[in-house]
């Protein structure tokens, strides 16, 4: 039996075990350096990293909060929020209360919330579809024939003229309808004029694209009362209607549908900050939440802390607009939160 099976963890969990093992080994080396300072390893590390003190005498007076590598998370070792105006001169010591030795909550609340984004999928392309995506696809509330069609489409395995030309060399690869471009997956489903006419005759409600240099984020949240969990989903599009990012997360806590929507809205704002989008339009199908965010007044309800977090985060954006949309126009975000 494999070690991961004995521990009762998955292959993904084994990565976490390896990470914890590495941290334990580093702690062991530190302990050895403290107990045996005369050793060559201890002297080399001291001369290299703290020649004028010891590892416990760090004050952060010379470490730039947005310019140096000083955070254990995320993997960039830097804050993931954009540099605020005048933030380039802020030192780490300003983020810590010198009396208590704890974080200054007024300075780092955004970082504590953004740290939760570590190890979450933020985007996907046709070439990097992972196991999580396939699970979402096969468990979606869709007809089986739709799933069977989407599967080869995501793998670029549909018998388009481009694929036939590569495999059989008996097709010119050009679209037989418009005779104007190579018929690949994107062309046959979206770019071809004939395909656009077909989509225009469907019952789907058209989505209004955002202006240039503006990203539109749709969010949705659901509550799974039987499992005691909430799910949130976010999808981001540019002015061409292309998906430029998405997020899906399960929150292991019971709550109301309104609370799930508030969590989803906060995830949408954090995603915008992570990706560096300065001008955004955020849409959701919860009219009450959208109204509260549009008024931008501090909320004292149960969901108030989440709403206040959102209002704090959007202050770092150049422009942010909240719009209400019907559930039919929000079905993609709903798909990611299930």
C-alpha positions as CSV (number, residue, x, y, z in Angstrom):
1,X,0.0,0.0,0.0
2,X,1.3,3.5,-0.9
3,X,2.1,5.9,1.8
4,X,-0.6,8.3,0.7
5,X,-3.2,5.5,1.0
6,X,-2.0,4.7,4.6
7,X,-2.4,8.4,5.5
8,X,-5.8,8.5,3.8
9,X,-4.9,11.5,1.6
10,X,-5.1,12.1,-2.1
11,X,-2.2,12.7,-4.5
12,X,-2.9,16.4,-4.1
13,X,-2.8,16.1,-0.4
14,X,0.7,14.5,-0.6
15,X,2.0,17.7,-2.1
16,X,0.8,19.4,1.1
17,X,2.6,16.8,3.2
18,X,5.8,17.4,1.2
19,X,5.5,21.1,1.8
20,X,5.1,20.6,5.5
21,X,8.1,18.3,5.5
22,X,10.3,20.9,3.9
23,X,9.2,23.5,6.5
24,X,10.1,21.0,9.2
25,X,13.5,20.5,7.8
26,X,14.1,24.2,7.6
27,X,13.1,24.5,11.3
28,X,15.5,21.7,12.1
29,X,18.4,23.6,10.4
30,X,17.5,26.7,12.3
31,X,17.5,24.9,15.6
32,X,20.9,23.4,14.8
33,X,22.2,26.9,14.0
34,X,21.0,28.3,17.3
35,X,22.4,25.4,19.3
36,X,25.7,25.1,17.4
37,X,26.7,28.6,16.3
38,X,30.3,27.6,16.0
39,X,29.6,25.2,13.2
40,X,30.7,26.2,9.6
41,X,27.1,26.1,8.4
42,X,25.9,28.4,11.1
43,X,28.7,30.9,10.5
44,X,28.1,30.9,6.7
45,X,24.4,31.6,7.1
46,X,25.0,34.3,9.7
47,X,27.5,36.1,7.4
48,X,25.1,35.8,4.5
49,X,21.7,36.7,5.9
50,X,22.2,38.5,9.3
51,X,25.8,39.6,9.7
52,X,24.9,42.4,12.3
53,X,22.4,40.4,14.4
54,X,20.6,37.2,14.6
55,X,17.5,35.7,13.0
56,X,15.2,36.9,15.8
57,X,16.3,40.6,15.7
58,X,14.5,41.4,12.4
59,X,12.5,44.7,12.6
60,X,11.4,45.3,9.1
61,X,12.6,48.9,9.0
62,X,14.6,48.4,5.8
63,X,12.2,45.9,4.0
64,X,9.9,47.4,1.4
65,X,6.4,46.1,1.7
66,X,5.7,46.1,-2.0
67,X,9.3,45.8,-3.4
68,X,11.1,43.0,-1.5
69,X,10.4,39.3,-1.1
70,X,9.3,38.9,2.5
71,X,6.0,37.0,2.6
72,X,5.7,33.2,2.9
73,X,2.5,33.3,0.8
74,X,1.5,33.6,-2.0
75,X,4.2,32.1,-4.2
76,X,5.3,35.5,-5.5
77,X,6.5,36.3,-1.9
78,X,5.0,39.7,-2.4
79,X,1.6,41.3,-1.6
80,X,-0.8,40.5,-4.5
81,X,-2.7,43.8,-4.2
82,X,-1.7,46.7,-6.5
83,X,0.8,49.2,-5.0
84,X,-1.3,52.1,-3.6
85,X,-0.4,55.7,-4.2
86,X,2.7,56.4,-2.2
87,X,3.0,52.7,-1.2
88,X,6.4,52.2,-2.7
89,X,8.1,53.8,0.4
90,X,6.1,51.8,3.0
91,X,8.3,49.5,5.1
92,X,7.2,46.2,6.7
93,X,7.7,47.7,10.2
94,X,4.7,50.0,9.5
95,X,2.5,47.0,9.1
96,X,3.2,45.6,12.6
97,X,2.3,47.0,16.0
98,X,5.6,47.4,17.7
99,X,4.0,47.1,21.2
100,X,2.1,43.9,20.7
101,X,4.2,42.4,17.9
102,X,1.0,41.7,16.0
103,X,-0.3,42.8,12.6
104,X,-1.8,46.3,12.4
105,X,-5.3,45.3,11.4
106,X,-6.0,48.6,9.7
107,X,-3.0,48.2,7.4
108,X,-3.1,44.5,6.5
109,X,-6.7,43.4,6.5
110,X,-6.6,43.2,2.7
111,X,-3.6,40.9,2.8
112,X,-5.2,38.5,5.3
113,X,-8.2,38.1,3.0
114,X,-6.1,37.8,-0.2
115,X,-4.0,35.1,1.3
116,X,-7.0,32.7,1.1
117,X,-6.5,32.7,-2.7
118,X,-3.4,30.5,-2.5
119,X,-3.7,27.3,-4.5
120,X,-7.0,28.3,-6.0
121,X,-7.5,28.0,-9.8
122,X,-7.9,31.5,-11.3
123,X,-8.0,30.8,-15.0
124,X,-8.1,28.1,-17.5
125,X,-7.5,27.6,-21.2
126,X,-8.2,24.8,-23.7
127,X,-4.7,23.5,-23.2
128,X,-4.7,23.5,-19.4
129,X,-8.0,21.9,-18.5
130,X,-7.5,19.9,-15.3
131,X,-9.3,17.2,-13.4
132,X,-11.4,19.9,-11.5
133,X,-12.8,21.1,-14.8
134,X,-13.8,17.7,-16.0
135,X,-15.6,16.9,-12.7
136,X,-17.6,20.2,-13.1
137,X,-18.5,19.3,-16.6
138,X,-19.7,15.7,-15.9
139,X,-21.7,16.8,-12.8
140,X,-23.3,19.8,-14.5
141,X,-27.1,19.9,-15.0
142,X,-26.9,19.4,-18.8
143,X,-28.2,16.8,-21.2
144,X,-25.7,14.0,-21.8
145,X,-25.5,14.8,-25.5
146,X,-24.4,18.3,-24.6
147,X,-21.7,16.9,-22.4
148,X,-20.5,14.5,-25.1
149,X,-20.3,17.4,-27.5
150,X,-18.4,19.7,-25.1
151,X,-15.9,17.1,-24.2
152,X,-14.2,16.8,-27.7
153,X,-14.8,20.5,-28.3
154,X,-12.6,21.3,-25.3
155,X,-10.0,18.9,-26.5
156,X,-10.1,20.4,-30.1
157,X,-11.1,17.0,-31.3
158,X,-14.2,17.8,-33.4
159,X,-14.0,16.8,-37.1
160,X,-13.5,20.3,-38.3
161,X,-12.0,20.9,-41.7
162,X,-8.7,22.0,-40.1
163,X,-8.4,18.7,-38.1
164,X,-9.4,16.7,-41.2
165,X,-6.7,18.4,-43.2
166,X,-4.1,17.6,-40.6
167,X,-5.1,13.9,-40.3
168,X,-6.3,12.9,-43.8
169,X,-4.7,15.6,-45.9
170,X,-7.9,15.4,-48.0
171,X,-9.5,18.6,-47.0
172,X,-8.3,22.2,-47.7
173,X,-9.1,23.2,-44.1
174,X,-11.2,26.2,-45.2
175,X,-14.6,26.8,-43.8
176,X,-17.2,25.7,-46.3
177,X,-19.7,28.3,-45.3
178,X,-17.8,31.6,-45.3
179,X,-14.8,30.4,-47.5
180,X,-12.8,33.0,-45.7
181,X,-10.9,31.4,-42.9
182,X,-9.5,28.1,-41.5
183,X,-12.3,26.1,-39.9
184,X,-10.9,25.3,-36.4
185,X,-12.9,24.9,-33.2
186,X,-13.3,28.6,-32.4
187,X,-14.2,29.4,-35.9
188,X,-16.9,26.8,-36.3
189,X,-18.5,27.6,-32.9
190,X,-18.1,31.4,-32.7
191,X,-16.2,33.3,-35.3
192,X,-17.9,32.2,-38.5
193,X,-20.6,34.5,-39.7
194,X,-22.9,31.5,-40.3
195,X,-22.3,30.4,-36.7
196,X,-23.2,33.9,-35.4
197,X,-26.4,33.9,-37.4
198,X,-27.3,30.5,-35.8
199,X,-26.5,31.8,-32.3
200,X,-28.6,34.9,-33.1
201,X,-31.7,32.7,-33.8
202,X,-31.3,30.9,-30.4
203,X,-33.3,31.7,-27.3
204,X,-30.2,32.8,-25.4
205,X,-30.2,36.3,-24.1
206,X,-27.4,38.4,-25.5
207,X,-24.7,39.7,-23.1
208,X,-23.6,43.3,-23.3
209,X,-19.8,43.5,-23.7
210,X,-17.9,46.0,-21.5
211,X,-16.1,49.0,-23.0
212,X,-12.4,48.6,-24.1
213,X,-9.9,48.3,-21.3
214,X,-12.7,47.4,-18.9
215,X,-13.2,43.9,-17.5
216,X,-16.7,42.6,-16.6
217,X,-17.0,40.1,-13.8
218,X,-20.1,38.1,-13.1
219,X,-20.5,36.4,-9.7
220,X,-22.9,34.1,-8.1
221,X,-23.2,32.2,-4.9
222,X,-25.3,29.2,-3.7
223,X,-25.9,27.4,-0.4
224,X,-25.8,23.7,-0.1
225,X,-27.9,23.3,3.1
226,X,-27.6,19.5,3.2
227,X,-23.8,19.6,3.1
228,X,-23.5,22.7,5.2
229,X,-21.4,24.4,2.6
230,X,-21.6,27.4,0.2
231,X,-20.3,27.7,-3.3
232,X,-19.1,30.8,-5.1
233,X,-18.3,31.3,-8.8
234,X,-16.8,34.2,-10.8
235,X,-16.2,34.6,-14.5
236,X,-14.4,37.5,-16.1
237,X,-14.7,38.7,-19.7
238,X,-13.1,41.5,-21.8
239,X,-14.7,43.8,-24.4
240,X,-14.4,41.0,-27.0
241,X,-16.5,38.6,-24.9
242,X,-13.5,36.4,-24.3
243,X,-13.1,34.7,-20.9
244,X,-9.9,36.1,-19.3
245,X,-10.3,34.5,-15.9
246,X,-12.6,32.5,-13.6
247,X,-12.8,31.3,-10.0
248,X,-14.7,28.6,-8.2
249,X,-14.6,27.9,-4.5
250,X,-16.4,26.0,-1.9
251,X,-16.8,27.5,1.6
252,X,-17.1,24.9,4.3
253,X,-19.6,26.9,6.4
254,X,-23.3,27.1,6.4
255,X,-25.0,30.3,5.6
256,X,-27.9,32.0,3.8
257,X,-28.1,32.6,0.1
258,X,-27.5,36.3,0.6
259,X,-24.3,35.5,2.5
260,X,-23.1,33.2,-0.3
261,X,-23.8,36.0,-2.8
262,X,-21.8,38.4,-0.6
263,X,-18.8,36.0,-0.5
264,X,-19.0,35.6,-4.2
265,X,-18.9,39.4,-4.8
266,X,-15.9,39.7,-2.5
267,X,-14.1,37.0,-4.5
268,X,-14.8,38.9,-7.7
269,X,-13.2,42.0,-6.3
270,X,-10.2,40.1,-5.0
271,X,-9.8,38.4,-8.4
272,X,-9.7,41.8,-10.1
273,X,-7.0,43.0,-7.7
274,X,-5.0,39.8,-8.2
275,X,-5.1,40.1,-11.9
276,X,-4.3,43.9,-11.9
277,X,-7.6,45.0,-13.5
278,X,-8.0,48.6,-12.7
279,X,-11.4,49.3,-14.3
280,X,-14.1,46.7,-13.8
281,X,-17.9,46.1,-14.0
282,X,-19.2,43.6,-11.5
283,X,-22.6,42.0,-12.1
284,X,-24.7,39.7,-9.9
285,X,-28.3,38.5,-9.7
286,X,-28.9,39.4,-6.1
287,X,-30.8,42.7,-6.3
288,X,-30.5,43.5,-2.5
289,X,-26.7,43.0,-2.5
290,X,-26.2,45.0,-5.6
291,X,-28.2,47.9,-4.1
292,X,-26.1,47.9,-1.0
293,X,-22.9,47.9,-3.0
294,X,-24.2,50.7,-5.2
295,X,-25.0,52.9,-2.3
296,X,-21.5,52.2,-0.9
297,X,-22.6,52.8,2.7
298,X,-21.2,50.8,5.7
299,X,-23.5,47.9,6.6
300,X,-24.3,46.9,10.1
301,X,-26.1,43.6,9.2
302,X,-24.9,40.1,9.7
303,X,-23.3,40.2,6.3
304,X,-21.9,43.7,7.0
305,X,-18.3,42.7,7.5
306,X,-18.2,41.1,4.0
307,X,-19.8,44.1,2.4
308,X,-17.5,46.4,4.2
309,X,-14.5,44.3,2.9
310,X,-15.8,44.8,-0.6
311,X,-16.1,48.5,-0.2
312,X,-12.6,48.7,1.2
313,X,-11.1,46.6,-1.7
314,X,-12.7,48.7,-4.5
315,X,-11.0,51.8,-3.1
316,X,-7.9,50.4,-4.7
317,X,-9.5,50.3,-8.2
318,X,-9.6,53.1,-10.7
319,X,-13.3,52.5,-11.4
320,X,-15.8,50.0,-10.3
321,X,-19.5,49.7,-11.2
322,X,-22.0,47.2,-9.8
323,X,-24.9,46.1,-12.0
324,X,-27.9,43.8,-11.5
325,X,-28.5,41.1,-14.1
326,X,-31.2,38.4,-14.4
327,X,-30.3,34.8,-13.5
328,X,-30.5,33.9,-17.2
329,X,-27.6,36.3,-18.0
330,X,-25.6,34.9,-15.0
331,X,-25.7,31.3,-15.9
332,X,-21.9,30.9,-16.5
333,X,-21.1,32.2,-13.0
334,X,-23.8,30.0,-11.6
335,X,-22.1,27.0,-13.3
336,X,-18.8,27.7,-11.6
337,X,-20.4,27.9,-8.1
338,X,-22.1,24.5,-8.2
